[in-house]
Amino acid sequence: MPKINLFTKIVLILVVMLLPIMGLYFFSNRTNTDVLRDELNDANTNRLVFFQNQVNTNISSISLWPNLLIHDPDISELRDTFNFSGGSLQLDMITLINRIQRKLSIQENSSNWTSSLYIFSPVLGRVVSSNDVRAYDDADLKARMKQGWQVKKEADGQFKFSLFTATPYNAFNRPENANLIIEVQFNSRNIVDMLDKFKSDGRRDPFFYKQDVGVIYSSSANRKVAEELISLLEAEGTMDVSNQTVTLEGKRYLVNSQWSDATQWYLIDYIPLADVLGPIQQTNRMFYVTVGSLLLMSCVLAYVLYAQVQSPLKQLVSSFQKLKYEDYSVRLKPKGRGEFGFVFMRFNSMVTQIQELFEKVYLEQIHVREARLKQLQSQINPHFFYNCFSFISSMAKMKNNSAIIAMSENLSSYYRYTTRQERDFVALSEELDFVGSYLEIQKLRRNQLKVSIELPPRLRRIEIPPLIVQPLVENAVLHGIEEKAGEGLIQLTVSEVQGQYRIIVDDNGRGMDEAGRKELERQLAEPMDEKTGCGLWNVNQRMQLRFGEKAGLSIEESPFGGLRITLYWQQDNTGSGTEESA
């Protein structure tokens, strides 16, 4: 079986790592798209139902006017007028009609819709409106009188809605026997105005439709698309389907429709699906391009690593094999002035000693890097890292730029501090700024988290080991706050009493009973095993190594109901851990 070189191994590892990520992303994205479509359908349906109810309410309110006016005393007096000799109206009748006109005007102005009321008196042979009294065509009135709302399309393309009421009611089919006929009218312009208000963004374009009658569009409607959509729904018989996806001229639309029993019209709304899913599809393309670019760059990097590292190492290995068999005539040809060029020159000048020296230095460097890497990796919680990027992804889909910026800035500060910390001691203010970044990240993810940090100005410059406070706060968040529902509280207080410094971390989480606190303090004093949490144990051990046995951690019940962890150490007059002079 042929031996696989370093380049091939790295490429295979990268492919194996990226394939599950791409599969998980594809599955997650598909799930999110389905959920988004369902939520959008529900939201659109609720909006249409609400709007339909508003229209029905207005129409129902207007349809009650004739019945209300019938019982008005002045209109009743007009209804009970049975004798009229013709010609001009008498003064009493004119006064009565003026009162009726004022009441009609008040009734018409009581609604947000523009409407008109007409009272036909067969005895007088006149129709009374809010601003006119005139004769009417009796034949035309009889032809127009029908049960329910009547719809007529006018010359300007608008629709006129009419509703008649006759008294007595049994005279409806024989208008000549009626004492009084009341007609209420309104124009479809009222519905158009409501459609314009309902159209809250550029994607929505609702309209009303009734078969064999016509369509009521909004002012800015795309009539061509609406007509094609109506033809398609009628042809497929899916007009009654409330939520569906249709394709028109190669473009997909999300269609929602509602039927109104009151108006006998369909309210139809459609949204181009690309407007909703376009950003998601663009993100998908960007992700796959990024993954492909990453794989390509990784292959280039793997080849450079192979050419610059593995190949020279092979020469060294071959030379060492020769030295193993006491072939001291071996020589290496240096290439360039890099690290391997220096090693090759030293190898050539000290053939008898280079192996021991090189192995010692090389092993020491490896141990230092591994130790440093383990320390940094211990500070980075992979679940914390994933949750932060999951939050950023969610906010991006919601277009919440302020939340994305806040998370990115705090995450940048957090990892800059953890990965660039080379000092043995840092100022307490720097450490607490780092803790603040961590808590800001948690606050973004958990809106009900409240944070309080009390640091007296005179203690800002005292020095402590880096990354010593954050594990305490993280422990309070993960094991206290997140395991308890409701509002969370983290309070961090710094104080100094008689040369002893204290950093107190309180939370209102689920806390621990006395037996649990004693068991935890016992574990902190013993060597760490697989049952001991490394965070608190590591902090306790580091404090005792730096400041002696008078430093460490204490665990108590917090006055807020959770746990109180106190980090304490004694003043050291030699320099470390003391307050610097201003």
LUMSE-521667 format. One line per 5 residues: for each residue y, z, x of C-alpha. Coordinates in nm, 4 decimals. Layout:
# LUMSE-521667
Y,Z,X ~ ...
# end
This chain:
# LUMSE-521667
0.0000,0.0000,0.0000 ~ 0.3362,-0.1028,0.1534 ~ 0.5761,0.1775,0.2401 ~ 0.8888,0.1978,0.0244 ~ 1.2092,0.2193,0.2249
1.5123,0.4353,0.1488 ~ 1.7083,0.1545,-0.0168 ~ 1.4320,0.0836,-0.2679 ~ 1.3829,0.4539,-0.3392 ~ 1.7509,0.5118,-0.4134
1.7709,0.2079,-0.6401 ~ 1.4581,0.3157,-0.8299 ~ 1.5919,0.6704,-0.8705 ~ 1.9224,0.5387,-1.0035 ~ 1.7468,0.3124,-1.2528
1.5218,0.5963,-1.3704 ~ 1.8288,0.8205,-1.4115 ~ 2.0405,0.5652,-1.5957 ~ 1.7769,0.4387,-1.8408 ~ 1.7399,0.7710,-2.0308
2.1184,0.8077,-2.0375 ~ 2.1594,0.4619,-2.1866 ~ 1.8805,0.5249,-2.4383 ~ 2.0314,0.8570,-2.5427 ~ 2.3761,0.7006,-2.5684
2.2411,0.4152,-2.7824 ~ 2.0618,0.6537,-3.0181 ~ 2.3593,0.8893,-3.0380 ~ 2.6010,0.6050,-3.0991 ~ 2.3872,0.4580,-3.3750
2.3603,0.7973,-3.5416 ~ 2.7350,0.8511,-3.5155 ~ 2.8010,0.5059,-3.6619 ~ 2.5743,0.5747,-3.9602 ~ 2.7383,0.9114,-4.0202
3.0832,0.7553,-3.9911 ~ 2.9941,0.4835,-4.2420 ~ 2.8575,0.7393,-4.4899 ~ 3.1611,0.9647,-4.4510 ~ 3.3935,0.6688,-4.4909
3.2142,0.5610,-4.8094 ~ 3.2385,0.9130,-4.9510 ~ 3.6066,0.9398,-4.8599 ~ 3.6881,0.5984,-5.0093 ~ 3.4934,0.6782,-5.3253
3.6785,1.0065,-5.3690 ~ 4.0116,0.8329,-5.3155 ~ 3.9273,0.5626,-5.5690 ~ 3.8091,0.8181,-5.8258 ~ 4.1286,1.0178,-5.7787
4.3454,0.7080,-5.8109 ~ 4.1488,0.5855,-6.1128 ~ 4.1985,0.9230,-6.2786 ~ 4.5732,0.9016,-6.2164 ~ 4.5912,0.5611,-6.3842
4.3711,0.6782,-6.6728 ~ 4.5867,0.9876,-6.7185 ~ 4.9035,0.7808,-6.7463 ~ 4.7461,0.5378,-6.9917 ~ 4.5958,0.8213,-7.1992
4.9321,0.9939,-7.2071 ~ 5.1068,0.6785,-7.3293 ~ 4.8349,0.6123,-7.5894 ~ 4.9123,0.9503,-7.7507 ~ 5.2778,0.8641,-7.8141
5.2281,0.6753,-8.1454 ~ 5.0284,0.9652,-8.2944 ~ 5.2953,1.2117,-8.1819 ~ 5.5807,1.0013,-8.3195 ~ 5.4136,0.9606,-8.6589
5.4677,1.3314,-8.7195 ~ 5.8350,1.3306,-8.6186 ~ 6.0580,1.4230,-8.9193 ~ 6.2958,1.1296,-8.8746 ~ 6.0154,0.8791,-8.8344
5.8368,1.0365,-9.1321 ~ 6.1563,0.9823,-9.3362 ~ 6.1567,0.6167,-9.2305 ~ 5.7875,0.5937,-9.3182 ~ 5.8524,0.7325,-9.6655
6.1290,0.4795,-9.7422 ~ 5.9828,0.2525,-10.0083 ~ 6.2894,0.0927,-10.1631 ~ 6.5198,-0.1504,-9.9876 ~ 6.7230,-0.4128,-10.1631
6.7680,-0.6265,-9.8535 ~ 7.0837,-0.7281,-9.6769 ~ 7.2764,-0.4772,-9.4693 ~ 7.1541,-0.1256,-9.3938 ~ 7.3268,0.1660,-9.5564
7.5121,0.4293,-9.3518 ~ 7.2402,0.6893,-9.4050 ~ 6.9746,0.4475,-9.2857 ~ 7.1834,0.3485,-8.9822 ~ 7.2277,0.7150,-8.8904
6.8529,0.7728,-8.9301 ~ 6.7702,0.4732,-8.7099 ~ 7.0142,0.5949,-8.4408 ~ 6.8357,0.9278,-8.4285 ~ 6.5013,0.7521,-8.4059
6.6285,0.5323,-8.1211 ~ 6.7380,0.8363,-7.9214 ~ 6.3973,0.9925,-7.9656 ~ 6.2258,0.6696,-7.8611 ~ 6.4405,0.6596,-7.5473
6.3558,1.0209,-7.4639 ~ 5.9862,0.9518,-7.5147 ~ 5.9943,0.6418,-7.2927 ~ 6.1723,0.8315,-7.0144 ~ 5.9192,1.1163,-7.0249
5.6717,0.9119,-6.8197 ~ 5.6883,0.7787,-6.4639 ~ 5.5783,0.4450,-6.5987 ~ 5.8179,0.1907,-6.7482 ~ 5.7101,0.1496,-7.1092
5.8478,0.0448,-7.4492 ~ 5.8020,0.1799,-7.8017 ~ 5.8479,-0.0318,-8.1171 ~ 5.8467,0.0913,-8.4808 ~ 5.7838,-0.1819,-8.7403
5.8947,-0.1058,-9.0984 ~ 5.7503,-0.3577,-9.3470 ~ 5.9828,-0.2206,-9.6166 ~ 6.2971,-0.2775,-9.4092 ~ 6.1554,-0.5920,-9.2489
6.2874,-0.4730,-8.9140 ~ 6.1524,-0.3436,-8.5837 ~ 6.3256,-0.0461,-8.4196 ~ 6.3244,-0.0038,-8.0401 ~ 6.5182,0.2327,-7.8139
6.8039,-0.0154,-7.7758 ~ 6.7744,-0.2645,-8.0634 ~ 6.7103,-0.3118,-8.4360 ~ 6.6085,-0.6593,-8.5419 ~ 6.3986,-0.8581,-8.7811
6.0442,-0.9472,-8.6747 ~ 5.7898,-1.2171,-8.7401 ~ 5.5392,-1.0665,-8.9796 ~ 5.2764,-1.3359,-8.9081 ~ 5.2973,-1.2787,-8.5342
5.2633,-0.9025,-8.5848 ~ 4.9539,-0.9440,-8.8010 ~ 4.7993,-1.1753,-8.5412 ~ 4.8580,-0.9295,-8.2607 ~ 4.7375,-0.6155,-8.4405
4.3922,-0.5224,-8.3100 ~ 4.2069,-0.2036,-8.2306 ~ 4.2478,-0.0505,-7.8814 ~ 4.4517,-0.1704,-7.5881 ~ 4.5309,-0.5429,-7.5914
4.6004,-0.7267,-7.2651 ~ 4.8010,-1.0473,-7.2432 ~ 4.8877,-1.2411,-6.9303 ~ 5.2529,-1.3371,-6.9156 ~ 5.4232,-1.6376,-6.7568
5.5195,-1.4464,-6.4397 ~ 5.1562,-1.3575,-6.3689 ~ 5.1910,-0.9970,-6.4860 ~ 4.9886,-0.8421,-6.7690 ~ 5.1299,-0.6801,-7.0836
4.9287,-0.3916,-7.2336 ~ 4.9814,-0.3157,-7.6064 ~ 4.8462,-0.0471,-7.8414 ~ 4.9104,-0.0394,-8.2217 ~ 4.8976,0.2466,-8.4707
4.9482,0.2045,-8.8445 ~ 5.0119,0.4542,-9.1213 ~ 4.8251,0.4962,-9.3350 ~ 4.5344,0.4296,-9.0975 ~ 4.3322,0.2308,-9.3531
4.6178,-0.0232,-9.3625 ~ 4.5427,-0.1290,-9.0022 ~ 4.3484,-0.4364,-9.1142 ~ 4.6028,-0.5119,-9.3910 ~ 4.9450,-0.4720,-9.2303
5.1245,-0.5665,-9.5541 ~ 5.0089,-0.2336,-9.7033 ~ 5.1312,-0.0283,-9.4082 ~ 5.4260,0.2095,-9.4447 ~ 5.4931,0.2040,-9.0715
5.3468,0.0343,-8.7609 ~ 5.4090,0.1708,-8.4104 ~ 5.3462,-0.0339,-8.0972 ~ 5.3568,0.0985,-7.7380 ~ 5.3750,-0.1465,-7.4483
5.3743,-0.1264,-7.0708 ~ 5.3660,-0.3882,-6.7975 ~ 5.1079,-0.4130,-6.5180 ~ 5.4000,-0.3711,-6.2754 ~ 5.3446,0.0025,-6.3194
4.9892,-0.0332,-6.1901 ~ 5.1101,-0.2576,-5.9062 ~ 5.3532,0.0129,-5.7955 ~ 5.0722,0.2687,-5.7919 ~ 4.8526,0.0294,-5.5922
5.1324,-0.0098,-5.3366 ~ 5.1552,0.3682,-5.2967 ~ 4.7785,0.3982,-5.2747 ~ 4.7740,0.1447,-4.9942 ~ 4.8342,0.4057,-4.7251
4.7503,0.1867,-4.4238 ~ 4.7081,-0.1781,-4.3327 ~ 4.3296,-0.1812,-4.3827 ~ 4.3321,-0.0902,-4.7529 ~ 4.4043,-0.3554,-5.0170
4.2848,-0.2270,-5.3595 ~ 4.3068,-0.4281,-5.6825 ~ 4.2013,-0.4072,-6.0479 ~ 3.9678,-0.6666,-6.1983 ~ 3.8413,-0.7388,-6.5484
3.6136,-1.0288,-6.6266 ~ 3.7686,-1.3034,-6.8412 ~ 4.1092,-1.1294,-6.8191 ~ 4.2304,-1.1418,-6.4608 ~ 4.3194,-0.9429,-6.1498
4.6025,-0.6976,-6.0839 ~ 4.6959,-0.7144,-5.7153 ~ 4.9179,-0.4959,-5.5014 ~ 5.2403,-0.6525,-5.3763 ~ 5.0967,-0.7367,-5.0337
4.7416,-0.8195,-5.1349 ~ 4.5388,-1.0894,-4.9614 ~ 4.4545,-1.2789,-5.2776 ~ 4.2273,-1.5305,-5.1096 ~ 3.9936,-1.2608,-4.9754
4.0056,-1.0751,-5.3077 ~ 3.9120,-1.3865,-5.5056 ~ 3.6252,-1.4665,-5.2690 ~ 3.5065,-1.1066,-5.2913 ~ 3.5122,-1.1137,-5.6735
3.3180,-1.4422,-5.6778 ~ 3.0557,-1.3001,-5.4426 ~ 3.0118,-0.9750,-5.6382 ~ 2.9864,-1.1630,-5.9681 ~ 2.7369,-1.4111,-5.8227
2.5160,-1.1370,-5.6774 ~ 2.5555,-0.9082,-5.9802 ~ 2.6613,-0.6153,-5.7641 ~ 2.9976,-0.5446,-5.9273 ~ 2.8682,-0.2048,-6.0475
2.7491,-0.0961,-5.6984 ~ 2.9974,0.1705,-5.5850 ~ 2.9383,0.1386,-5.2072 ~ 2.8164,-0.1742,-5.0309 ~ 2.8701,-0.3957,-4.7285
2.9297,-0.7677,-4.7833 ~ 2.9935,-1.0653,-4.5568 ~ 3.2706,-1.3166,-4.6213 ~ 3.3091,-1.6145,-4.3885 ~ 3.1244,-1.4342,-4.1122
3.3333,-1.1171,-4.1450 ~ 3.1811,-0.7950,-4.2781 ~ 3.3643,-0.5763,-4.5295 ~ 3.3005,-0.2251,-4.6576 ~ 3.3483,-0.2511,-5.0373
3.3958,0.0400,-5.2801 ~ 3.4351,-0.0075,-5.6551 ~ 3.4857,0.2192,-5.9571 ~ 3.4556,0.1362,-6.3273 ~ 3.7018,0.2929,-6.5714
3.5790,0.3631,-6.9229 ~ 3.9388,0.4198,-7.0332 ~ 4.0828,0.0862,-6.9171 ~ 3.7596,-0.1200,-6.9029 ~ 3.8722,-0.2478,-6.5603
3.7108,-0.2292,-6.2156 ~ 3.9091,-0.0736,-5.9308 ~ 3.7920,-0.2429,-5.6081 ~ 3.8876,-0.1561,-5.2499 ~ 3.7662,-0.3245,-4.9315
3.8076,-0.2565,-4.5611 ~ 3.7154,-0.4910,-4.2744 ~ 3.4273,-0.3153,-4.1029 ~ 3.5537,-0.4310,-3.7652 ~ 3.8717,-0.2260,-3.8128
3.6614,0.0884,-3.8465 ~ 3.3797,0.0209,-3.6029 ~ 3.5845,-0.1924,-3.3616 ~ 3.6858,0.0993,-3.1357 ~ 3.3254,0.2213,-3.1271
3.1991,-0.1251,-3.0348 ~ 3.4678,-0.1549,-2.7685 ~ 3.3606,0.1825,-2.6301 ~ 2.9990,0.0643,-2.6259 ~ 3.0922,-0.2452,-2.4273
3.2974,-0.0394,-2.1849 ~ 3.0082,0.2051,-2.1423 ~ 2.7518,-0.0662,-2.0677 ~ 2.9915,-0.2436,-1.8299 ~ 3.0566,0.0886,-1.6579
2.6848,0.1599,-1.6264 ~ 2.6248,-0.1886,-1.4863 ~ 2.9128,-0.1489,-1.2399 ~ 2.7849,0.1928,-1.1415 ~ 2.4393,0.0543,-1.0778
2.5818,-0.2330,-0.8718 ~ 2.8027,-0.0031,-0.6647 ~ 2.5124,0.2367,-0.6197 ~ 2.2971,-0.0467,-0.4880 ~ 2.5710,-0.1420,-0.2424
2.6063,0.2205,-0.1391 ~ 2.2300,0.2513,-0.1022 ~ 2.2230,-0.0552,0.1217 ~ 2.5108,0.0768,0.3348 ~ 2.3309,0.4106,0.3580
2.0138,0.2314,0.4566 ~ 2.1861,0.0179,0.7185 ~ 2.4065,0.2939,0.8609 ~ 2.1677,0.5875,0.8391 ~ 1.8040,0.4961,0.7968
1.8035,0.2166,1.0534 ~ 1.9569,0.4289,1.3352 ~ 1.7304,0.7145,1.2380 ~ 1.4324,0.4863,1.2761 ~ 1.5476,0.4102,1.6299
1.5837,0.7797,1.7013 ~ 1.2409,0.8505,1.5545 ~ 1.0891,0.5747,1.7642 ~ 1.2628,0.7097,2.0758 ~ 1.1465,1.0622,2.0031
0.7937,0.9344,1.9656 ~ 0.8242,0.7838,2.3089 ~ 0.9604,1.1095,2.4461 ~ 0.6679,1.2868,2.2869 ~ 0.4408,1.0806,2.5085
0.6698,1.1568,2.8085 ~ 0.8300,0.8146,2.8197 ~ 1.1688,0.9219,2.9609 ~ 1.2726,0.5654,3.0334 ~ 1.3674,0.5120,2.6715
1.7353,0.4317,2.6116 ~ 1.9365,0.3673,2.2972 ~ 2.2127,0.1106,2.2679 ~ 2.5198,0.2722,2.1029 ~ 2.6884,0.0717,1.8256
3.0472,0.1559,1.7460 ~ 3.2136,0.4934,1.7805 ~ 3.0550,0.6680,1.4873 ~ 2.8389,0.9745,1.4775 ~ 2.5238,0.7870,1.5735
2.7047,0.6179,1.8637 ~ 2.7899,0.9626,1.9991 ~ 2.4344,1.0823,1.9446 ~ 2.2958,0.7776,2.1205 ~ 2.5232,0.8363,2.4198
2.4243,1.2034,2.4409 ~ 2.0613,1.1014,2.4099 ~ 2.0960,0.8654,2.7000 ~ 2.2732,1.1247,2.9208 ~ 2.0487,1.4216,2.8442
1.7071,1.2805,2.7730 ~ 1.5225,1.5991,2.8644 ~ 1.7417,1.8316,2.6511 ~ 1.8775,1.6219,2.3626 ~ 1.5844,1.6816,2.1288
1.6216,2.0598,2.1184 ~ 2.0032,2.0497,2.0977 ~ 2.0122,1.7796,1.8331 ~ 1.7524,1.9517,1.6146 ~ 1.9371,2.2843,1.6357
2.2778,2.1420,1.5435 ~ 2.1340,1.9141,1.2810 ~ 1.9366,2.1921,1.1156 ~ 2.2371,2.4242,1.1207 ~ 2.4525,2.1589,0.9554
2.1895,2.0992,0.6908 ~ 2.1574,2.4716,0.6214 ~ 2.5344,2.5147,0.5939 ~ 2.5682,2.2173,0.3590 ~ 2.2750,2.3275,0.1486
2.4120,2.6815,0.1233 ~ 2.7568,2.5545,0.0297 ~ 2.6099,2.3103,-0.2213 ~ 2.4007,2.5848,-0.3824 ~ 2.7060,2.8089,-0.4062
2.9138,2.5388,-0.5744 ~ 2.6336,2.4337,-0.8022 ~ 2.5864,2.7950,-0.9090 ~ 2.9440,2.7875,-1.0398 ~ 2.8983,2.4713,-1.2430
2.7088,2.5137,-1.5643 ~ 2.5660,2.1744,-1.6600 ~ 2.5783,2.2680,-2.0299 ~ 2.9449,2.3635,-1.9896 ~ 3.0120,2.0282,-1.8191
2.8271,1.8348,-2.0950 ~ 3.0046,2.0241,-2.3741 ~ 3.3461,1.9479,-2.2210 ~ 3.2764,1.5747,-2.2044 ~ 3.1226,1.5832,-2.5517
3.4487,1.7403,-2.6753 ~ 3.6545,1.4695,-2.4988 ~ 3.4344,1.1975,-2.6554 ~ 3.4764,1.3454,-3.0043 ~ 3.8542,1.3775,-2.9674
3.8728,1.0171,-2.8417 ~ 3.6958,0.8942,-3.1527 ~ 3.9398,1.0972,-3.3624 ~ 4.2315,0.9662,-3.1499 ~ 4.3462,1.3220,-3.0792
4.5242,1.2412,-2.7511 ~ 4.6826,1.5859,-2.7110 ~ 4.3402,1.7557,-2.7192 ~ 4.1990,1.5047,-2.4670 ~ 4.4927,1.5603,-2.2301
4.4655,1.9394,-2.2575 ~ 4.0890,1.9347,-2.1948 ~ 4.1215,1.6919,-1.9006 ~ 4.3974,1.8926,-1.7314 ~ 4.2163,2.2254,-1.7650
3.8844,2.0727,-1.6603 ~ 4.0535,1.9174,-1.3554 ~ 4.2056,2.2539,-1.2571 ~ 3.8720,2.4249,-1.3134 ~ 3.6653,2.1966,-1.0884
3.9396,2.1565,-0.8292 ~ 3.9314,2.5308,-0.7772 ~ 3.5506,2.5597,-0.7668 ~ 3.4898,2.2656,-0.5340 ~ 3.7773,2.3112,-0.2889
3.7472,2.6818,-0.2248 ~ 3.6984,2.7405,0.1484 ~ 3.8805,3.0736,0.1951 ~ 3.7134,3.4119,0.2012 ~ 3.9971,3.5643,-0.0029
4.2454,3.4261,-0.2540 ~ 4.5465,3.5702,-0.4339 ~ 4.4598,3.7378,-0.7633 ~ 4.7147,3.5163,-0.9427 ~ 4.5259,3.2050,-0.8257
4.1949,3.3461,-0.9450 ~ 4.3391,3.4345,-1.2861 ~ 4.5015,3.0909,-1.3172 ~ 4.1519,2.9503,-1.2656 ~ 4.0150,3.1883,-1.5300
4.2975,3.0795,-1.7586 ~ 4.1893,2.7165,-1.7211 ~ 3.8328,2.8138,-1.8137 ~ 3.9496,3.0070,-2.1216 ~ 4.1789,2.7234,-2.2293
3.8741,2.4951,-2.2251 ~ 3.6825,2.7439,-2.4392 ~ 3.9797,2.7752,-2.6790 ~ 3.9836,2.3978,-2.7266 ~ 3.6146,2.4078,-2.8162
3.6468,2.7232,-3.0284 ~ 3.9736,2.7413,-3.2237 ~ 3.9170,3.1047,-3.3262 ~ 3.9195,3.2358,-2.9672 ~ 4.2182,3.4523,-2.8743
4.2935,3.5312,-2.5077 ~ 4.5132,3.7999,-2.3526 ~ 4.5703,3.8332,-1.9750 ~ 4.7792,4.1231,-1.8485 ~ 4.8669,4.0980,-1.4780
5.1525,4.3185,-1.3476 ~ 5.3854,4.1220,-1.1136 ~ 5.3328,4.3688,-0.8295 ~ 4.9583,4.2948,-0.8288 ~ 4.9817,3.9159,-0.8313
4.9391,3.8811,-0.4531 ~ 4.6505,4.1183,-0.3897 ~ 4.3537,3.9378,-0.2391 ~ 4.0008,3.9183,-0.3793 ~ 3.6973,3.6999,-0.3048
3.7161,3.3666,-0.4907 ~ 3.5117,3.3001,-0.8029 ~ 3.4692,3.6722,-0.8702 ~ 3.6360,3.7135,-1.2116 ~ 3.5283,3.3952,-1.3876
3.1570,3.4948,-1.4184 ~ 3.2651,3.8098,-1.6062 ~ 3.4733,3.6088,-1.8530 ~ 3.2005,3.3458,-1.8894 ~ 2.9462,3.6207,-1.9618
3.1761,3.7611,-2.2336 ~ 3.2173,3.4174,-2.3932 ~ 2.8532,3.3032,-2.3792 ~ 2.6733,3.6303,-2.4561 ~ 2.9371,3.8035,-2.6644
3.1747,3.5721,-2.8483 ~ 2.9519,3.2672,-2.9137 ~ 2.6718,3.4813,-3.0605 ~ 2.9045,3.6310,-3.3212 ~ 3.0678,3.4475,-3.6102
3.4375,3.4768,-3.6831 ~ 3.7400,3.5202,-3.4614 ~ 3.6745,3.5906,-3.0925 ~ 3.8895,3.7967,-2.8563 ~ 3.8924,3.8106,-2.4751
4.1324,4.0589,-2.3132 ~ 4.1679,4.0766,-1.9350 ~ 4.3704,4.3658,-1.7873 ~ 4.4555,4.4294,-1.4190 ~ 4.5658,4.7771,-1.3048
4.5912,4.9976,-0.9944 ~ 4.5530,5.3763,-0.9965 ~ 4.5709,5.5825,-0.6747 ~ 4.4672,5.2963,-0.4531 ~ 4.1811,5.1791,-0.6772
4.2138,4.8336,-0.8295 ~ 4.0558,4.7517,-1.1632 ~ 4.0023,4.4295,-1.3534 ~ 3.8842,4.5032,-1.7090 ~ 3.7311,4.2331,-1.9298
3.7017,4.3271,-2.3003 ~ 3.5545,4.1227,-2.5827 ~ 3.4835,4.1720,-2.9519 ~ 3.1409,4.0084,-2.9363 ~ 2.8069,4.1414,-3.0492
2.8031,4.3998,-2.7666 ~ 2.5066,4.6101,-2.6484 ~ 2.3707,4.9486,-2.7390 ~ 2.3715,5.2319,-2.4843 ~ 2.0116,5.1704,-2.3785
2.0849,4.8031,-2.3153 ~ 2.3938,4.8866,-2.1054 ~ 2.2001,5.1333,-1.8916 ~ 1.9202,4.8801,-1.8387 ~ 2.1724,4.6161,-1.7327
2.3396,4.8542,-1.4823 ~ 1.9955,4.9390,-1.3427 ~ 1.9162,4.5697,-1.2917 ~ 2.2479,4.5156,-1.1104 ~ 2.1535,4.7841,-0.8562
1.8105,4.6332,-0.7821 ~ 1.7128,4.3079,-0.6060 ~ 1.7465,4.0057,-0.8296 ~ 1.4335,3.8665,-0.9932 ~ 1.3677,3.6034,-1.2560
1.4620,3.8455,-1.5385 ~ 1.8008,3.9357,-1.3937 ~ 2.1098,3.7303,-1.4792 ~ 2.2494,3.5902,-1.1542 ~ 2.6162,3.5892,-1.2612
2.6872,3.9639,-1.2903 ~ 2.4365,4.0505,-1.0169 ~ 2.6042,3.8075,-0.7743 ~ 2.9516,3.9509,-0.8491 ~ 2.8295,4.3079,-0.7997
2.6581,4.2263,-0.4695 ~ 2.9593,4.0347,-0.3329 ~ 3.1989,4.3183,-0.4184 ~ 2.9818,4.5763,-0.2416 ~ 2.9407,4.3542,0.0642
3.3180,4.3001,0.0868 ~ 3.4502,4.6454,-0.0039 ~ 3.1602,4.8877,0.0408 ~ 2.9686,5.1141,-0.1938 ~ 3.2856,5.2257,-0.3778
3.3184,4.8768,-0.5289 ~ 3.1174,4.7091,-0.7995 ~ 3.0816,4.6748,-1.1778 ~ 3.0678,4.9232,-1.4642 ~ 2.9592,4.8415,-1.8193
3.0894,5.0236,-2.1287 ~ 3.1427,4.9734,-2.4977 ~ 3.4702,4.7924,-2.5662 ~ 3.7246,4.9432,-2.8092 ~ 3.7253,4.6011,-2.9760
3.3579,4.6371,-3.0665 ~ 3.2021,4.4232,-2.7945 ~ 3.1433,4.4914,-2.4253 ~ 3.3809,4.6132,-2.1548 ~ 3.3052,4.5140,-1.7941
3.5198,4.6777,-1.5266 ~ 3.5451,4.5285,-1.1764 ~ 3.6704,4.7978,-0.9354 ~ 3.7278,4.8403,-0.5601 ~ 3.9104,5.0827,-0.3341
4.2281,4.9968,-0.1427 ~ 4.1531,4.8743,0.2077 ~ 4.4325,4.9431,0.4561 ~ 4.2941,4.6921,0.7036 ~ 4.4241,4.3946,0.5091
4.1599,4.2507,0.2737 ~ 4.2005,4.3505,-0.0860 ~ 4.5461,4.5089,-0.0351 ~ 4.8792,4.4233,-0.1884 ~ 5.0931,4.2075,0.0355
5.4568,4.2918,0.0850 ~ 5.6999,4.0581,-0.0815
# end
